[in-house]
Amino acid sequence: MTVNESIPAGLRGAADLSALGRPAQAAPAQAAPAQSAFGVPGQQAPAAPVPAGVEVVPVASLVLTATDATVSVVAELSAKVPVALLIWSPRSPESDAMRARLGSLVEAFGGRLVLATVDGDANPQLVGAFQAQAVPTVAGLVGGRPVPMFEGDQPDAQIQSVFAQLIELAGQNGVTGIAQVTGEAIEPEPEPLTPQQQAAFDAIEAGDFPAAIVAYSEALELNPRDELSRAGLSQVRLLERLSHGTLDEIRRAAAEGPTDVTAQLAVADLDLSGGHIEDAFVRLLELFPAASAEDRGRLRERLVEYFDVVGAEDPRVRTARRALSDLLF
């Protein structure tokens, strides 16, 4: 698990691929449970004074609820305390039971980890953003960046071991705060969605990406400064493209046509969706000098779309944007 290989999270409330990451095992299923900072996995963390220099982060609870509209708060929290994010469904008794189990396991770490639960049935944007193929799915957030973890049920000791790895990873990336329960809600009231944004959300929930594209486009026609819809449009376009063709087909076409712009655009989508942001940027930028005028336009358009998906604040976007500007001018 490396944060630097994950997509940075702006988590702006759309079908946000800044949280995208295919869930995967963070450690082999047969691996021996690792010792956490508190000893044996599953052991309750001892009550102890917060070490000097460690930030105390007030939270309403060590188990929070995240939604499409409020997940930005959880992303901001993950800049101070690592977050484990569970996507579950009330239709799945297994995933519902895991909510309680994970809550207890998280509490064992004494505030060094927070759990955010997501009802996948009610929050299709997050399901799409994390490419969750099943429930339960568990991923991490560190500094607003996703960390693939696991899907399906796992033994408590294995989950505790993965959580300990997440905390260690967070410390390596400067995320070392300790959450302290205040009982006060931290989630702000989300801004109401416009009719067009709601239509886009409903379309994505129904799996109708073309309709979502139309709805977001209409929202931008009415308000060109609507950044949520701009990000959502770029993200749902990516989701729509990824719904065509298999991974093997796309990779094979790209390998067989290293200068085929269409094939390289498709595989760059895979790079981005898998968290390989720099690979996606470099792939398209390297095609630019030898491309035709028409293909340069396609490459530029796709790169600008990627910039919206990843977020302008990300340093890799700034680097790629400068490189694109140099190629254009």
C-alpha positions in Angstrom: 0.0 0.0 0.0 1.5 3.3 -1.0 -0.3 6.6 -0.8 1.8 8.0 -3.5 0.4 5.5 -6.0 -3.2 6.4 -5.2 -5.5 9.1 -6.7 -5.5 12.3 -4.6 -8.9 13.1 -3.2 -10.6 16.4 -3.8 -13.8 14.5 -3.0 -16.0 17.2 -4.3 -19.3 15.4 -4.0 -19.7 14.1 -7.5 -18.9 10.7 -8.9 -15.5 11.5 -7.6 -12.7 9.4 -9.0 -10.3 11.3 -6.7 -11.3 8.5 -4.4 -11.0 5.8 -6.9 -9.1 2.6 -6.2 -9.9 -1.0 -6.9 -10.3 -2.7 -3.5 -7.6 -5.4 -3.1 -6.0 -7.4 -0.3 -3.6 -5.2 1.6 -1.9 -8.3 2.9 -2.1 -12.0 1.9 -5.0 -13.7 3.4 -2.8 -16.3 5.1 -0.3 -13.8 6.5 0.3 -13.9 10.2 -1.5 -11.0 12.1 1.0 -8.2 12.6 1.5 -6.7 16.0 -0.1 -3.3 16.3 1.2 -0.4 18.3 -0.9 -1.7 21.1 0.3 -5.3 21.1 -1.8 -8.2 20.0 -4.4 -7.4 17.3 -7.8 -7.0 18.8 -6.4 -5.9 22.2 -8.0 -2.7 23.5 -5.6 0.3 23.4 -4.7 1.5 26.8 -5.9 4.9 27.9 -2.8 7.1 28.0 -2.0 10.8 27.7 -1.6 12.0 24.2 2.2 12.3 23.4 3.6 15.8 23.2 3.4 17.3 19.7 0.6 14.9 18.5 -2.5 16.8 17.3 -5.7 15.9 19.1 -8.5 15.9 16.5 -12.1 16.3 17.8 -14.7 14.0 16.2 -18.3 13.2 16.9 -17.5 9.5 17.1 -14.8 7.0 16.1 -17.5 5.6 13.7 -18.9 8.2 11.3 -21.3 8.1 8.4 -20.2 9.3 5.0 -22.4 10.1 2.1 -21.9 11.4 -1.5 -22.6 14.9 -0.2 -20.6 14.9 3.0 -17.6 12.7 2.2 -15.4 15.8 1.8 -15.5 16.2 5.5 -14.1 12.6 5.9 -11.4 13.4 3.3 -10.4 16.5 5.3 -10.3 14.4 8.5 -8.0 11.9 6.8 -5.4 14.6 6.5 -5.0 14.4 10.3 -6.2 10.9 11.2 -6.2 7.8 8.9 -9.7 6.7 8.0 -11.0 3.2 7.2 -14.0 3.5 4.9 -16.6 0.6 4.7 -19.0 0.4 1.9 -21.9 -1.8 3.0 -25.5 -2.5 2.1 -28.6 -3.0 4.2 -29.5 -5.8 1.7 -26.4 -7.7 2.8 -26.5 -9.2 6.3 -22.8 -9.9 6.1 -21.8 -6.3 5.4 -24.3 -5.0 8.0 -22.7 -7.3 10.6 -19.3 -6.1 9.6 -20.2 -2.5 10.5 -20.4 -3.4 14.2 -17.3 -5.6 14.0 -15.2 -2.9 12.4 -16.4 -0.3 14.8 -15.1 -2.4 17.7 -11.8 -3.1 15.9 -11.3 0.6 15.2 -11.9 1.6 18.8 -9.1 -0.8 19.8 -6.6 1.7 18.3 -7.5 4.4 20.8 -8.2 7.2 18.3 -5.4 6.5 15.9 -7.9 5.4 13.3 -11.5 6.4 12.4 -14.1 4.4 10.6 -16.5 5.9 8.0 -19.4 3.8 6.9 -21.1 4.3 3.5 -24.5 2.8 2.6 -23.7 1.8 -1.0 -27.3 1.6 -2.0 -27.9 5.2 -1.1 -24.5 6.6 -2.3 -23.8 5.5 -5.8 -21.1 8.2 -6.3 -18.8 6.7 -3.7 -19.5 3.1 -4.9 -18.5 4.2 -8.4 -15.6 6.3 -7.1 -14.1 3.3 -5.2 -15.0 0.8 -8.0 -16.6 -1.3 -5.3 -17.7 -4.6 -6.9 -19.1 -6.2 -3.8 -20.2 -5.5 -0.3 -18.6 -5.2 2.1 -15.7 -3.3 0.6 -13.1 -1.6 2.8 -10.6 1.0 1.7 -8.4 3.5 3.5 -8.0 7.3 3.2 -4.7 8.9 4.2 -4.3 12.6 3.5 -7.3 12.5 1.3 -5.8 9.7 -0.8 -7.3 6.2 -1.2 -5.5 3.1 0.0 -6.9 -0.2 -1.4 -7.5 -2.7 1.4 -9.9 -5.6 0.9 -13.4 -6.7 0.0 -15.5 -9.5 1.5 -15.4 -10.8 5.0 -12.1 -11.3 6.8 -11.0 -12.7 10.2 -10.8 -10.0 12.9 -7.1 -10.6 13.4 -6.4 -10.1 9.7 -8.5 -6.9 9.6 -6.7 -5.6 12.7 -3.4 -6.3 11.0 -4.4 -4.4 7.9 -5.6 -1.5 10.1 -2.2 -1.5 11.9 -0.5 -1.3 8.4 -2.8 1.7 7.5 -1.8 3.5 10.7 1.9 2.8 10.0 1.5 4.1 6.4 -0.3 7.2 7.6 2.6 7.9 10.0 5.1 7.6 7.2 3.1 10.3 5.3 2.8 12.7 8.3 -0.8 11.8 9.3 -0.3 11.2 13.0 -3.2 12.8 14.8 -5.3 11.1 17.5 -9.1 11.4 17.2 -10.9 12.4 20.4 -14.6 11.9 20.7 -16.5 15.1 21.6 -20.0 14.0 20.8 -20.5 17.1 18.6 -21.4 16.6 15.0 -18.7 17.7 12.5 -20.6 17.2 9.3 -21.8 20.5 7.8 -25.1 20.7 6.1 -24.5 19.9 2.4 -25.5 22.5 -0.1 -28.7 21.5 -1.9 -28.3 19.9 -5.3 -29.6 21.6 -8.3 -32.2 19.7 -10.3 -29.6 18.9 -13.0 -27.1 17.6 -10.4 -29.8 15.5 -8.8 -30.7 14.2 -12.2 -27.1 13.3 -12.8 -26.8 11.5 -9.4 -30.0 9.5 -10.2 -28.7 8.6 -13.6 -25.5 7.3 -12.2 -27.4 5.3 -9.6 -29.3 3.7 -12.4 -26.1 3.0 -14.3 -27.1 5.4 -17.1 -23.8 7.3 -17.6 -24.9 9.0 -20.9 -27.9 10.5 -19.1 -25.6 11.7 -16.3 -23.4 13.3 -18.9 -26.3 15.2 -20.4 -27.5 16.3 -16.9 -24.1 17.6 -15.9 -23.7 19.3 -19.2 -27.0 21.1 -18.7 -25.9 22.2 -15.3 -22.8 23.7 -16.7 -24.7 25.5 -19.4 -26.8 27.2 -16.7 -23.8 27.9 -14.5 -20.3 27.6 -16.1 -18.8 28.2 -12.7 -20.4 25.1 -11.2 -17.2 23.2 -10.2 -19.1 20.2 -8.7 -20.8 19.6 -12.0 -17.6 20.2 -13.9 -15.8 17.6 -11.9 -18.7 15.3 -12.0 -18.9 15.6 -15.8 -15.3 14.6 -16.2 -15.6 11.8 -13.8 -18.7 10.3 -15.2 -17.3 10.5 -18.8 -14.4 8.4 -17.5 -16.7 5.9 -15.9 -18.7 5.7 -19.2 -15.6 5.0 -21.2 -14.4 2.4 -18.8 -17.7 0.6 -19.2 -16.7 -0.4 -22.7 -14.2 -3.2 -23.3 -12.3 -5.4 -20.9 -9.1 -4.6 -19.3 -7.3 -7.2 -21.3 -8.7 -6.0 -24.6 -7.7 -2.4 -23.8 -4.2 -3.3 -22.6 -3.6 -5.6 -25.7 -4.7 -2.9 -28.1 -2.4 -0.4 -26.5 0.6 -2.8 -26.6 -0.1 -3.5 -30.3 -0.4 0.2 -31.2 2.0 2.3 -29.2 1.4 5.3 -31.4 -2.4 4.6 -31.9 -3.9 7.6 -30.1 -7.3 6.0 -29.6 -5.7 2.9 -28.0 -3.4 5.0 -25.8 -6.3 7.2 -24.7 -8.2 4.1 -23.6 -5.3 2.6 -21.6 -4.6 6.0 -20.1 -8.2 5.8 -18.7 -7.2 2.5 -17.1 -4.0 4.1 -15.7 -6.0 6.9 -14.1 -8.8 4.7 -12.7 -6.2 2.4 -11.2 -4.4 5.3 -9.4 -1.4 5.5 -11.8 -1.9 9.2 -12.4 1.6 10.1 -13.5 1.6 7.1 -15.9 -1.6 8.4 -17.5 -0.2 12.0 -17.8 3.1 10.9 -19.2 1.6 8.4 -21.7 -0.5 11.2 -23.3 2.2 13.9 -23.1 4.7 11.7 -24.9 2.3 11.1 -27.7 1.8 14.8 -28.2 4.9 15.9 -30.3 4.3 13.3 -33.1 0.5 13.5 -33.1 -1.5 15.0 -35.9 -3.3 18.3 -35.3 -6.6 16.5 -34.8 -5.0 14.0 -32.4 -3.3 16.8 -30.5 -6.7 18.2 -29.9 -8.0 14.9 -28.5 -5.0 14.5 -26.3 -5.3 18.0 -24.9 -9.0 17.6 -24.2 -8.4 14.3 -22.4 -5.6 15.7 -20.3 -7.7 18.7 -19.3 -10.5 16.3 -18.3 -8.0 14.3 -16.2 -6.9 17.5 -14.5 -10.6 18.0 -13.4 -10.8 14.5 -12.2 -7.6 14.6 -10.1 -8.0 18.2 -8.9 -6.1 21.3 -9.7 -4.5 21.4 -6.3 -2.5 18.2 -6.9 1.2 18.8 -7.7 1.1 16.2 -10.4 -1.6 18.2 -12.2 0.4 21.3 -11.9 3.5 19.6 -13.4 1.5 18.0 -16.2 -0.3 21.3 -17.0 3.0 23.0 -17.3 4.3 20.3 -19.6 1.2 20.5 -21.8 1.5 24.3 -22.0 5.1 23.9 -23.1 4.0 21.5 -25.9 1.2 23.8 -27.0 3.2 27.0 -27.1 
